[in-house]
Amino acid sequence: MTGLIGLSLAGAAEADSPFVDAAGIVPGLGVEMRYATSENFVGRPIAGYEAPRCLLTPQAARALARVQADLAPESLGLKVFDCYRPVRAVADFAAWARDPADTRMKAAYYPRTDKADLFRLGYIAERSSHSRGSTVDLTLVRLADGAELDMGTPFDLFDEASATESNLVGPTAQANRLRLRAVMIRAGFTPYPQEWWHFTLKDEPFPSKAFDRPVR
């Protein structure tokens, strides 16, 4: 898998890049790129994340803009946690998952799950759809103040309660998860049932190509 791409600027794709900055395409998009920070399940910035930018294929970014427009009459919007993910970041996750000694973030991100089971349970994988540039991790927020809606669990909690239709969360969280899923499906995204935040554009332009240039 190679990363023969250039990165986009100000939401406009460069001639040699398949990606755009989604913040320049989706009006009012909230961006909180966790893997460019230490606020994630590893506890440090992840390889390949050199800037907190949400890069996506133009097709995925335009679909997100449709979601944002669909939500606006409800005074709701989107906040993204992860977008394009370099292959080197996926390898960084895999290496971390194989290190049984590093459990410093267990209490926050996998309190009820044995780290040794993360591959088997599908929370960590050797390959990621994010590396194809049309997958996003995101949530709903109030436009008025940017506050996240109650989803029952935080982003990236490796737990059965994070499944979209889990009955381990309350009715408000269940309704919000279904609201997010419905609006994303209408815009052409496919949900990942195990993680309420994870969606891939159904007609993604690079279904079999992964990229590895850093996010910068």
N, C-alpha and C positions, 0 to 999 in steps of 0.2 A: 504494500500500500504506500503510495507516494503522495506528496503534498505539493503539486505543481500549481500553486495558486498565489495570487497576490491579494492583499486585503484592501477592502474598500474604504473610502473616505466620505464622510458627510452623507451617508445613505445612498451614494451613487456608485454603481459597480465600475471598477477599472476595467480596461480592455481585456486584461488577462485574468480577471477574477470572477468566479461564479457567485460571490457573496456581496451582500450589502449590509450596512449598519441598520438594523431594524429600527433603532430610535429615530432615524431620519425618514422612515417610511410610515411608522405607526404613530400618529399624533398622541402625545400624552402618555406614551408607554413608560411604565415604571421599570427601571433596570437595577437589579441587585445581583450582580454576578458573583455568586458565592465562591466559586473555585478560583477567582482572582484574589481572594482574601483568605484569612485563617478561619473564617466562620463556616466550616464544613466538616464532614465526618472524618477527614484526615487530620484536620487541625492546623493546616498550613496552606499557602498558595500551591496550586497544582501545576505540574509541568505543562508549559504551553500557554498558560493564561498570563499574559504580560500586561493586559489592560482590561478594565471592566466593560467590555463592549459586547453587545449581542449581535453577532454576525449570523446571517441566514441567507439562503438562496432568495432571489427576488420573489420567486413564487410563494415561498413560505412567509416572507415578510408582508406581501400583499394580502395573503390570507389572514394574517394576524390583524392587519388594518381593517379588514372586513369584520372580524370579531370585535375589535374596539368600537367600530361604528354601531354594531349590533347591540353592544352593551350600554352605549351612551344614554339612550332614553331611560335606562334604569339608574342613571348616575353611577355606573360601575365602569371599571376598566381593568386592564391587565398589568401585572408585574411579572417580569421574567427573571428566573434564577439561573438558567443555563440555556445556551443556544448551540451554535456550532462548537464542537469539542474536538480538539486535535487528537490524532491517534496517540501521540506521546502522553497525553493526559489519561487516556484509557489505560495505557500500559502502566502509568503511575498508580492508578487506582488498583490495578491487578496486583502489582508488586506490594502495595500496602496491605491488600487483603490476604496475601500469603505470609505476612509477618505477624505471627501470633503474639509477639511481645508488645506491639503497639496498639494499646486499647485505651489511650488517653481520652478519646471522645465517645467512649461506649455509653456513658450515662446519658448523653444528649441525643445520640443518633441510633443506637441499637441496644438499649438497656435489656430487652427481653430476648435478644437474638444472639446466638453464639457466632462470633466472628468467623469461625471455621465453616459455617453454613452459608455465608453470604453468596458464594458462587452457586451452590446448589439451589438456593431459594430464588435466584434470579435478580438479586440486588446489585451484584457486581458481575461483569461479563468481560470476556476477552475482546469483544468487538462491541461498538455502540452505534446505534443509528444516528446519534448526535454528530458523528464524524462525517456524515453525508450532508449536513448543513440544513436539513429540513425538519429537525426535531427540536422541540422546545419543552422546557420545564417552567411552569408558570402558575400563577394563582390569580384570584379576583381581588380587586381593591375598590374602595370608595373613591370616586373622583374628587370629592370635596376635600379630603385630607390625606389620601393615599393609604389609609389604614387597610390592612388585609382582612378579608372576611374570614369567619371561623370555618376552618376546614377539618377540624377535629384532631389533626396531627400537624406538626411542622413539616416543611419540605425536607425530603431525604431521611425521614424516619424509617429505618429498616425494620418494619414490623407489619404484621398482618392487618393492623388497624389502618394502614395507609392504602389498602385496597379500596378502589372507588366505592364499591357497594358494601363495605364492611359495616356490620351492625355493632361494632365496638365504639362507634362515635355517636354523638347525639343527633337528634332530628334536624337541628339547624345546620350542622356540618354536612349531614347527608344531603340536605336540599341544596346547599351551596356547591357541593361536589357535582351533583347531577346538573345544576345550572351551568357550571363550567363545561362539563362534558358535552351538554347539548349544544351550546353555542360554538364550541370548537368543531364538533361534527358537522354542523351546518356550514361551516367555512371550509370543509374538506379535510379535516384532520382525523386521524384514527387514534383513539385512546389506548393506553396500556393499562389494563384493568388492575394490575398489582400496585400501581402508583397513581394516585389521583391527579398529580401534577404533570404527567408525561404524555406528550402528543406528537405524532409524526404526520406530516402532510401525506395524504393518501397517494397523490400523483406527484411524488417527489421527483425532481429532475435527475438525481444521481442515485438510483436505487442500489447500485452495486459498486460505488466508488467512495472510498474514504480519503479524507484529506488530513495533512499533518503540519501545515504551516501554523505557527503560533498566532494567538489572538493578540494583536497589538495595534 
